[in-house]
Amino acid sequence: MTQASWLDWDGRTLRWQCAAPSSELVIDGVVFEPCAASDGIVAETFDYSPTGDARIEFSLRAADDAILLPAWRVVHGEPAMAGAHAWQGAATAMRSIVTPVPITDARKPVAIVVPIFNAPALVERCIESVIRWTSSPARLILIDDASDDPAIAPLLKKYTLRQNVTMLRNSENLGYTRTSNLGIEMSGGADVVLLNSDTHVGPRWLDRLRQIAYSDASVGTVTAVSDNAGAFSVPDLERYCPIPPRWTLPQTQRALLQRVASPPPQLPTGNGFCMYIKRAMLDAVGVLDADAFPSGYGEENDLCQRGVRAGFRHLIAGDVFVAHARSASFGDERRARLGGQGMAVLRQRYPDYERDVGATLYSFARRVLDYRVRRIYADAERVPLPRPRMLAIASNTDAHIAASRLVAFECIRAFDSGTLRTDGNVEIADDESLCAWLVEHAIEYVVAAAAAPTKIRWRSVAASLAIAFIEFDTADFDFEAAARRSWNAIAAFGQSPATSSPNSCL
């Protein structure tokens, strides 16, 4: 039998001894991280509770799920003796551990650059998802890098007359990096999102990337997480991580948007599969190096390292999930070769790059993010399917009862008589706090009575965050009819991704 024992908890650092060849540290019944083989003392420091609740239940188990150390319940910030439980009862649901950040006006210009080469089915899915789920003003730049698949030209022709969509076809194949630089040049003075054509996005993807990008002036790029994007895969990096079988991608995105709520981890680089780049960084360091990385695979790492030298940081948006097919245009063999070539250039230019990646890849913030996604996925079979959240503002109970009948929404009720009072008796007065609350609770729709004296205020607040605003008539309390009439609400009722969503800005 493997010898193991809890040693102590000083309020932030857990210590234990275990002779197992491999083990997993578990929090509230879900794996926090695998532990390297050790026959000595292991110590793990927790800057904050990964669950958002001060109460933590630790346990240790082997790779075959055998229990190595039984549950030990402690409180973050309070020392405890080994074996002595500090609390009783069931573990609580995860809580938010994100501190409020400044809210950026969602109308700030941004261009979404999608380089295209073959793979028409994936390209169509990518474009349709961007059109479907981009709710704030944006320009979509599609550049066909001389695809030789005859299906690409007629596919792209469908979008030639769409508002805010710009298309270009290269007369000869320029390669991924030069094509991306063309898109950056065409974006003018806007921020840029580099988006691979083998990805597809979900609700509020762009709004959340922008909010994190402007959480601090030092942020240069923000990269989404994915099911298949190397170091940006969740909940296990460098692996393909399928989403829960009963969830669609929009539902997965909503689950993370509503429940991840943890500090964005930092890395020395972003990833161009879905990377938001602030114009300030592009102005400071220039565009991608197409001479050194003509086909990609290293170009965004080089750009980000130049950004680091100019004082910019690169964050991971743990609550923006973007699915990624990967290697659709290049194939696995060529991708591996290009990756090796790119890494050779990076090692020569930035001798400390790999060391810096290693120092941050498994940071505490990143492990917390993976844990929270793992816990969200573990709950998928026993919780209701994720739905868009709607804030229903009314001055009487009848209207709220009517709002609760909208089964397509998760309805949060509130009363507003100058100060907003939510179901949980949270009172919010100023507009800045209202915006922060809407972002924290991942609200996608705000519904208010047409005759409400605060209607204009709410329309303005919603518009600043690219949140759909719906009016209803208090004469009949028919929220569903009002929502279906509203151009802003069609996306909430199962509209096909192949159909234009009227709340889209593309």
Long-range contacts (C-beta under 8 A, 24 or more apart in sequence): 2-62, 2-68, 4-60, 4-68, 4-69, 5-69, 5-82, 6-58, 6-69, 6-72, 6-82, 6-83, 7-41, 7-82, 8-79, 8-80, 8-81, 8-82, 9-72, 9-74, 9-79, 9-80, 9-82, 10-79, 11-75, 11-76, 11-77, 11-78, 11-79, 11-80, 12-45, 12-46, 12-47, 12-76, 12-77, 13-43, 13-44, 13-45, 13-46, 14-43, 14-44, 14-45, 14-46, 14-58, 14-74, 15-41, 15-42, 15-43, 15-44, 16-41, 16-42, 16-60, 16-69, 17-41, 17-42, 18-42, 18-60, 18-68, 18-69, 20-62, 20-68, 22-62, 22-63, 23-60, 23-61, 23-62, 23-63, 23-68, 24-60, 24-61, 24-62, 24-63, 25-58, 25-60, 26-58, 26-59, 26-60, 26-61, 27-51, 27-56, 27-57, 27-58, 27-371, 28-56, 28-57, 28-91, 28-375, 29-57, 29-59, 29-91, 30-371, 30-374, 30-375, 30-378, 31-371, 31-374, 32-367, 32-371, 33-367, 33-370, 33-371, 35-60, 45-364, 46-76, 46-364, 47-364, 48-76, 48-97, 48-368, 49-76, 49-97, 50-97, 50-262, 50-367, 50-368, 50-371, 50-372, 51-91, 51-92, 51-94, 51-95, 52-94, 52-95, 52-96, 52-97, 52-261, 52-262, 53-91, 53-92, 53-94, 53-95, 54-78, 55-86, 55-87, 55-91, 55-92, 57-91, 94-259, 94-261, 94-372, 94-375, 94-376, 95-261, 96-261, 96-440, 97-261, 97-262, 97-263, 97-368, 98-261, 98-262, 98-263, 98-440, 99-263, 100-436, 100-440, 101-211, 101-212, 101-215, 101-216, 101-436, 102-214, 102-215, 103-211, 103-432, 103-435, 103-436, 103-439, 103-464, 103-465, 104-210, 104-211, 104-213, 104-214, 105-464, 106-135, 106-136, 106-137, 106-207, 106-210, 106-463, 106-464, 106-465, 106-466, 107-136, 107-137, 107-463, 107-464, 107-466, 108-191, 108-210, 108-214, 109-137, 109-138, 109-139, 109-188, 109-189, 109-190, 109-191, 110-136, 110-137, 110-138, 110-139, 110-190, 110-191, 110-192, 110-193, 110-206, 110-210, 110-276, 111-138, 111-139, 111-140, 111-141, 111-183, 111-186, 111-187, 111-188, 111-190, 111-191, 111-192, 111-193, 112-138, 112-139, 112-140, 112-141, 112-192, 112-193, 112-195, 112-206, 113-141, 113-143, 113-180, 113-183, 113-184, 113-186, 113-187, 113-192, 113-193, 113-194, 113-195, 114-140, 114-141, 114-142, 114-143, 114-183, 114-195, 114-196, 114-197, 115-143, 115-145, 115-176, 115-179, 115-180, 115-183, 115-196, 115-197, 116-142, 116-143, 116-144, 116-145, 116-147, 116-152, 116-156, 116-197, 117-144, 117-145, 117-146, 117-147, 117-173, 117-176, 117-197, 117-329, 118-147, 118-148, 118-149, 118-152, 118-328, 118-329, 119-149, 119-197, 119-198, 119-325, 119-328, 119-329, 120-149, 120-151, 120-152, 120-155, 122-197, 122-198, 122-325, 122-328, 123-152, 123-155, 123-156, 123-197, 123-198, 124-155, 125-200, 125-497, 126-195, 126-196, 126-197, 126-198, 126-199, 126-200, 126-201, 127-159, 128-200, 128-497, 128-498, 129-199, 129-200, 129-201, 129-202, 129-249, 129-497, 130-195, 130-201, 130-506, 131-162, 131-500, 131-501, 131-504, 131-506, 132-491, 132-495, 132-497, 132-501, 132-504, 133-201, 133-202, 133-203, 133-204, 133-205, 133-206, 133-250, 133-491, 133-501, 133-504, 134-201, 134-205, 134-206, 134-504, 134-505, 134-506, 135-204, 135-206, 135-207, 135-466, 135-467, 135-468, 135-503, 135-504, 135-505, 136-206, 136-207, 136-210, 136-466, 136-505, 137-164, 137-466, 137-505, 138-164, 138-206, 138-505, 138-506, 139-164, 139-165, 139-166, 139-187, 139-190, 140-164, 140-165, 140-166, 140-506, 141-166, 141-167, 141-168, 141-183, 141-186, 141-187, 142-166, 142-167, 142-168, 143-167, 143-168, 143-169, 143-170, 143-179, 143-182, 143-183, 144-168, 144-169, 144-170, 145-170, 145-173, 145-174, 145-175, 145-176, 145-179, 146-170, 146-171, 146-172, 146-173, 146-174, 162-506, 163-506, 164-505, 164-506, 165-506, 175-290, 175-294, 175-295, 175-296, 176-294, 176-295, 176-296, 176-299, 177-288, 177-289, 177-290, 177-293, 177-294, 177-295, 177-296, 177-299, 178-290, 178-294, 180-272, 180-288, 180-296, 180-299, 181-287, 181-288, 181-290, 184-282, 184-287, 184-288, 185-287, 189-279, 190-279, 191-276, 191-277, 191-278, 191-279, 192-276, 192-277, 192-279, 192-282, 193-274, 193-275, 193-276, 193-277, 194-272, 194-274, 194-275, 194-277, 194-300, 195-273, 195-274, 195-322, 196-272, 196-273, 196-274, 196-324, 197-328, 197-329, 198-324, 198-325, 198-326, 198-327, 198-328, 198-329, 199-226, 199-273, 199-274, 199-322, 199-323, 199-324, 199-325, 200-249, 200-322, 200-323, 201-253, 201-274, 201-322, 202-249, 202-250, 202-252, 202-253, 202-254, 202-321, 202-322, 203-250, 203-253, 203-254, 203-257, 203-388, 203-444, 203-491, 204-253, 204-257, 204-442, 204-444, 204-466, 205-253, 205-274, 205-320, 205-322, 206-276, 207-465, 207-466, 208-257, 208-317, 208-319, 208-320, 209-274, 209-276, 209-317, 209-320, 210-276, 211-439, 212-264, 212-276, 212-315, 212-317, 213-276, 213-278, 213-315, 214-278, 215-264, 215-315, 216-313, 217-280, 218-311, 218-312, 218-313, 219-278, 219-312, 219-313, 219-314, 219-315, 220-277, 220-278, 220-280, 220-281, 220-304, 220-307, 220-310, 220-312, 220-313, 220-314, 221-270, 221-275, 221-276, 221-277, 221-278, 221-281, 221-304, 221-307, 221-312, 221-314, 221-315, 222-264, 222-270, 222-275, 222-276, 222-314, 222-315, 222-316, 222-317, 223-270, 223-271, 223-273, 223-274, 223-275, 223-276, 223-314, 223-315, 223-316, 223-317, 224-273, 224-274, 224-275, 224-316, 224-317, 224-320, 224-321, 224-322, 225-256, 225-316, 225-317, 225-318, 225-320, 225-321, 225-322, 225-369, 225-373, 226-273, 226-274, 226-321, 226-322, 226-323, 226-324, 227-321, 227-323, 227-324, 228-323, 228-324, 228-325, 228-326, 229-271, 229-273, 229-274, 229-322, 229-324, 229-326, 230-271, 231-267, 231-271, 231-357, 231-361, 232-271, 232-273, 232-316, 234-318, 234-321, 234-369, 234-370, 234-373, 235-370, 235-371, 235-373, 235-374, 235-377, 236-370, 237-361, 237-366, 237-370, 243-321, 243-323, 243-377, 244-377, 244-380, 244-381, 246-380, 246-381, 246-385, 247-380, 247-385, 247-386, 249-321, 249-323, 251-385, 251-386, 252-321, 252-386, 253-320, 253-321, 254-386, 254-387, 254-388, 254-442, 255-376, 255-380, 255-386, 256-318, 256-319, 256-320, 256-321, 256-373, 256-376, 257-319, 257-320, 257-442, 258-386, 258-389, 258-441, 258-442, 259-372, 259-376, 260-318, 260-319, 260-369, 260-372, 260-373, 260-376, 261-319, 261-372, 261-440, 262-318, 262-365, 262-368, 262-369, 262-372, 263-365, 263-368, 264-315, 264-316, 264-317, 264-318, 264-365, 265-315, 265-316, 265-318, 265-360, 265-363, 265-365, 265-366, 265-369, 266-313, 266-314, 266-315, 266-316, 266-360, 266-363, 266-365, 267-314, 267-315, 267-316, 267-357, 267-360, 267-361, 268-301, 268-304, 268-305, 268-308, 268-314, 268-353, 268-356, 268-357, 268-360, 269-300, 269-301, 269-304, 269-305, 269-314, 269-357, 270-300, 270-304, 270-314, 271-300, 272-296, 272-299, 272-300, 273-322, 273-324, 273-326, 274-320, 274-322, 274-324, 275-300, 276-317, 277-303, 278-312, 281-307, 281-310, 281-312, 284-310, 284-312, 285-309, 285-310, 285-312, 292-345, 293-342, 293-345, 295-330, 295-338, 296-338, 296-342, 297-335, 297-338, 297-339, 297-341, 297-342, 298-338, 298-339, 298-341, 298-342, 298-343, 298-345, 298-346, 299-342, 301-342, 301-346, 301-353, 302-345, 302-346, 302-349, 302-350, 305-346, 305-349, 305-350, 305-353, 316-366, 316-369, 318-369, 318-372, 318-373, 319-442, 388-444, 388-445, 388-491, 388-492, 389-441, 389-442, 389-443, 389-444, 389-445, 390-443, 390-444, 390-445, 390-446, 390-447, 390-492, 391-438, 391-441, 391-443, 391-445, 391-446, 391-447, 392-447, 392-479, 393-420, 393-446, 393-447, 393-448, 393-449, 393-452, 393-454, 393-458, 394-448, 394-449, 394-452, 394-474, 395-449, 395-452, 396-474, 398-477, 399-449, 399-472, 399-474, 399-477, 399-479, 401-477, 402-477, 402-478, 402-479, 403-447, 403-479, 405-479, 405-480, 406-479, 406-480, 406-483, 408-492, 408-493, 408-494, 409-445, 409-492, 412-441, 412-443, 416-448, 416-452, 416-454, 416-458, 418-454, 431-457, 431-460, 431-461, 434-461, 435-461, 435-464, 435-465, 438-462, 438-465, 438-467, 439-465, 443-467, 444-468, 444-492, 445-469, 445-470, 445-483, 445-488, 445-489, 445-492, 446-470, 447-471, 447-472, 447-479, 447-482, 447-483, 448-472, 449-473, 449-474, 450-474, 466-505, 468-503
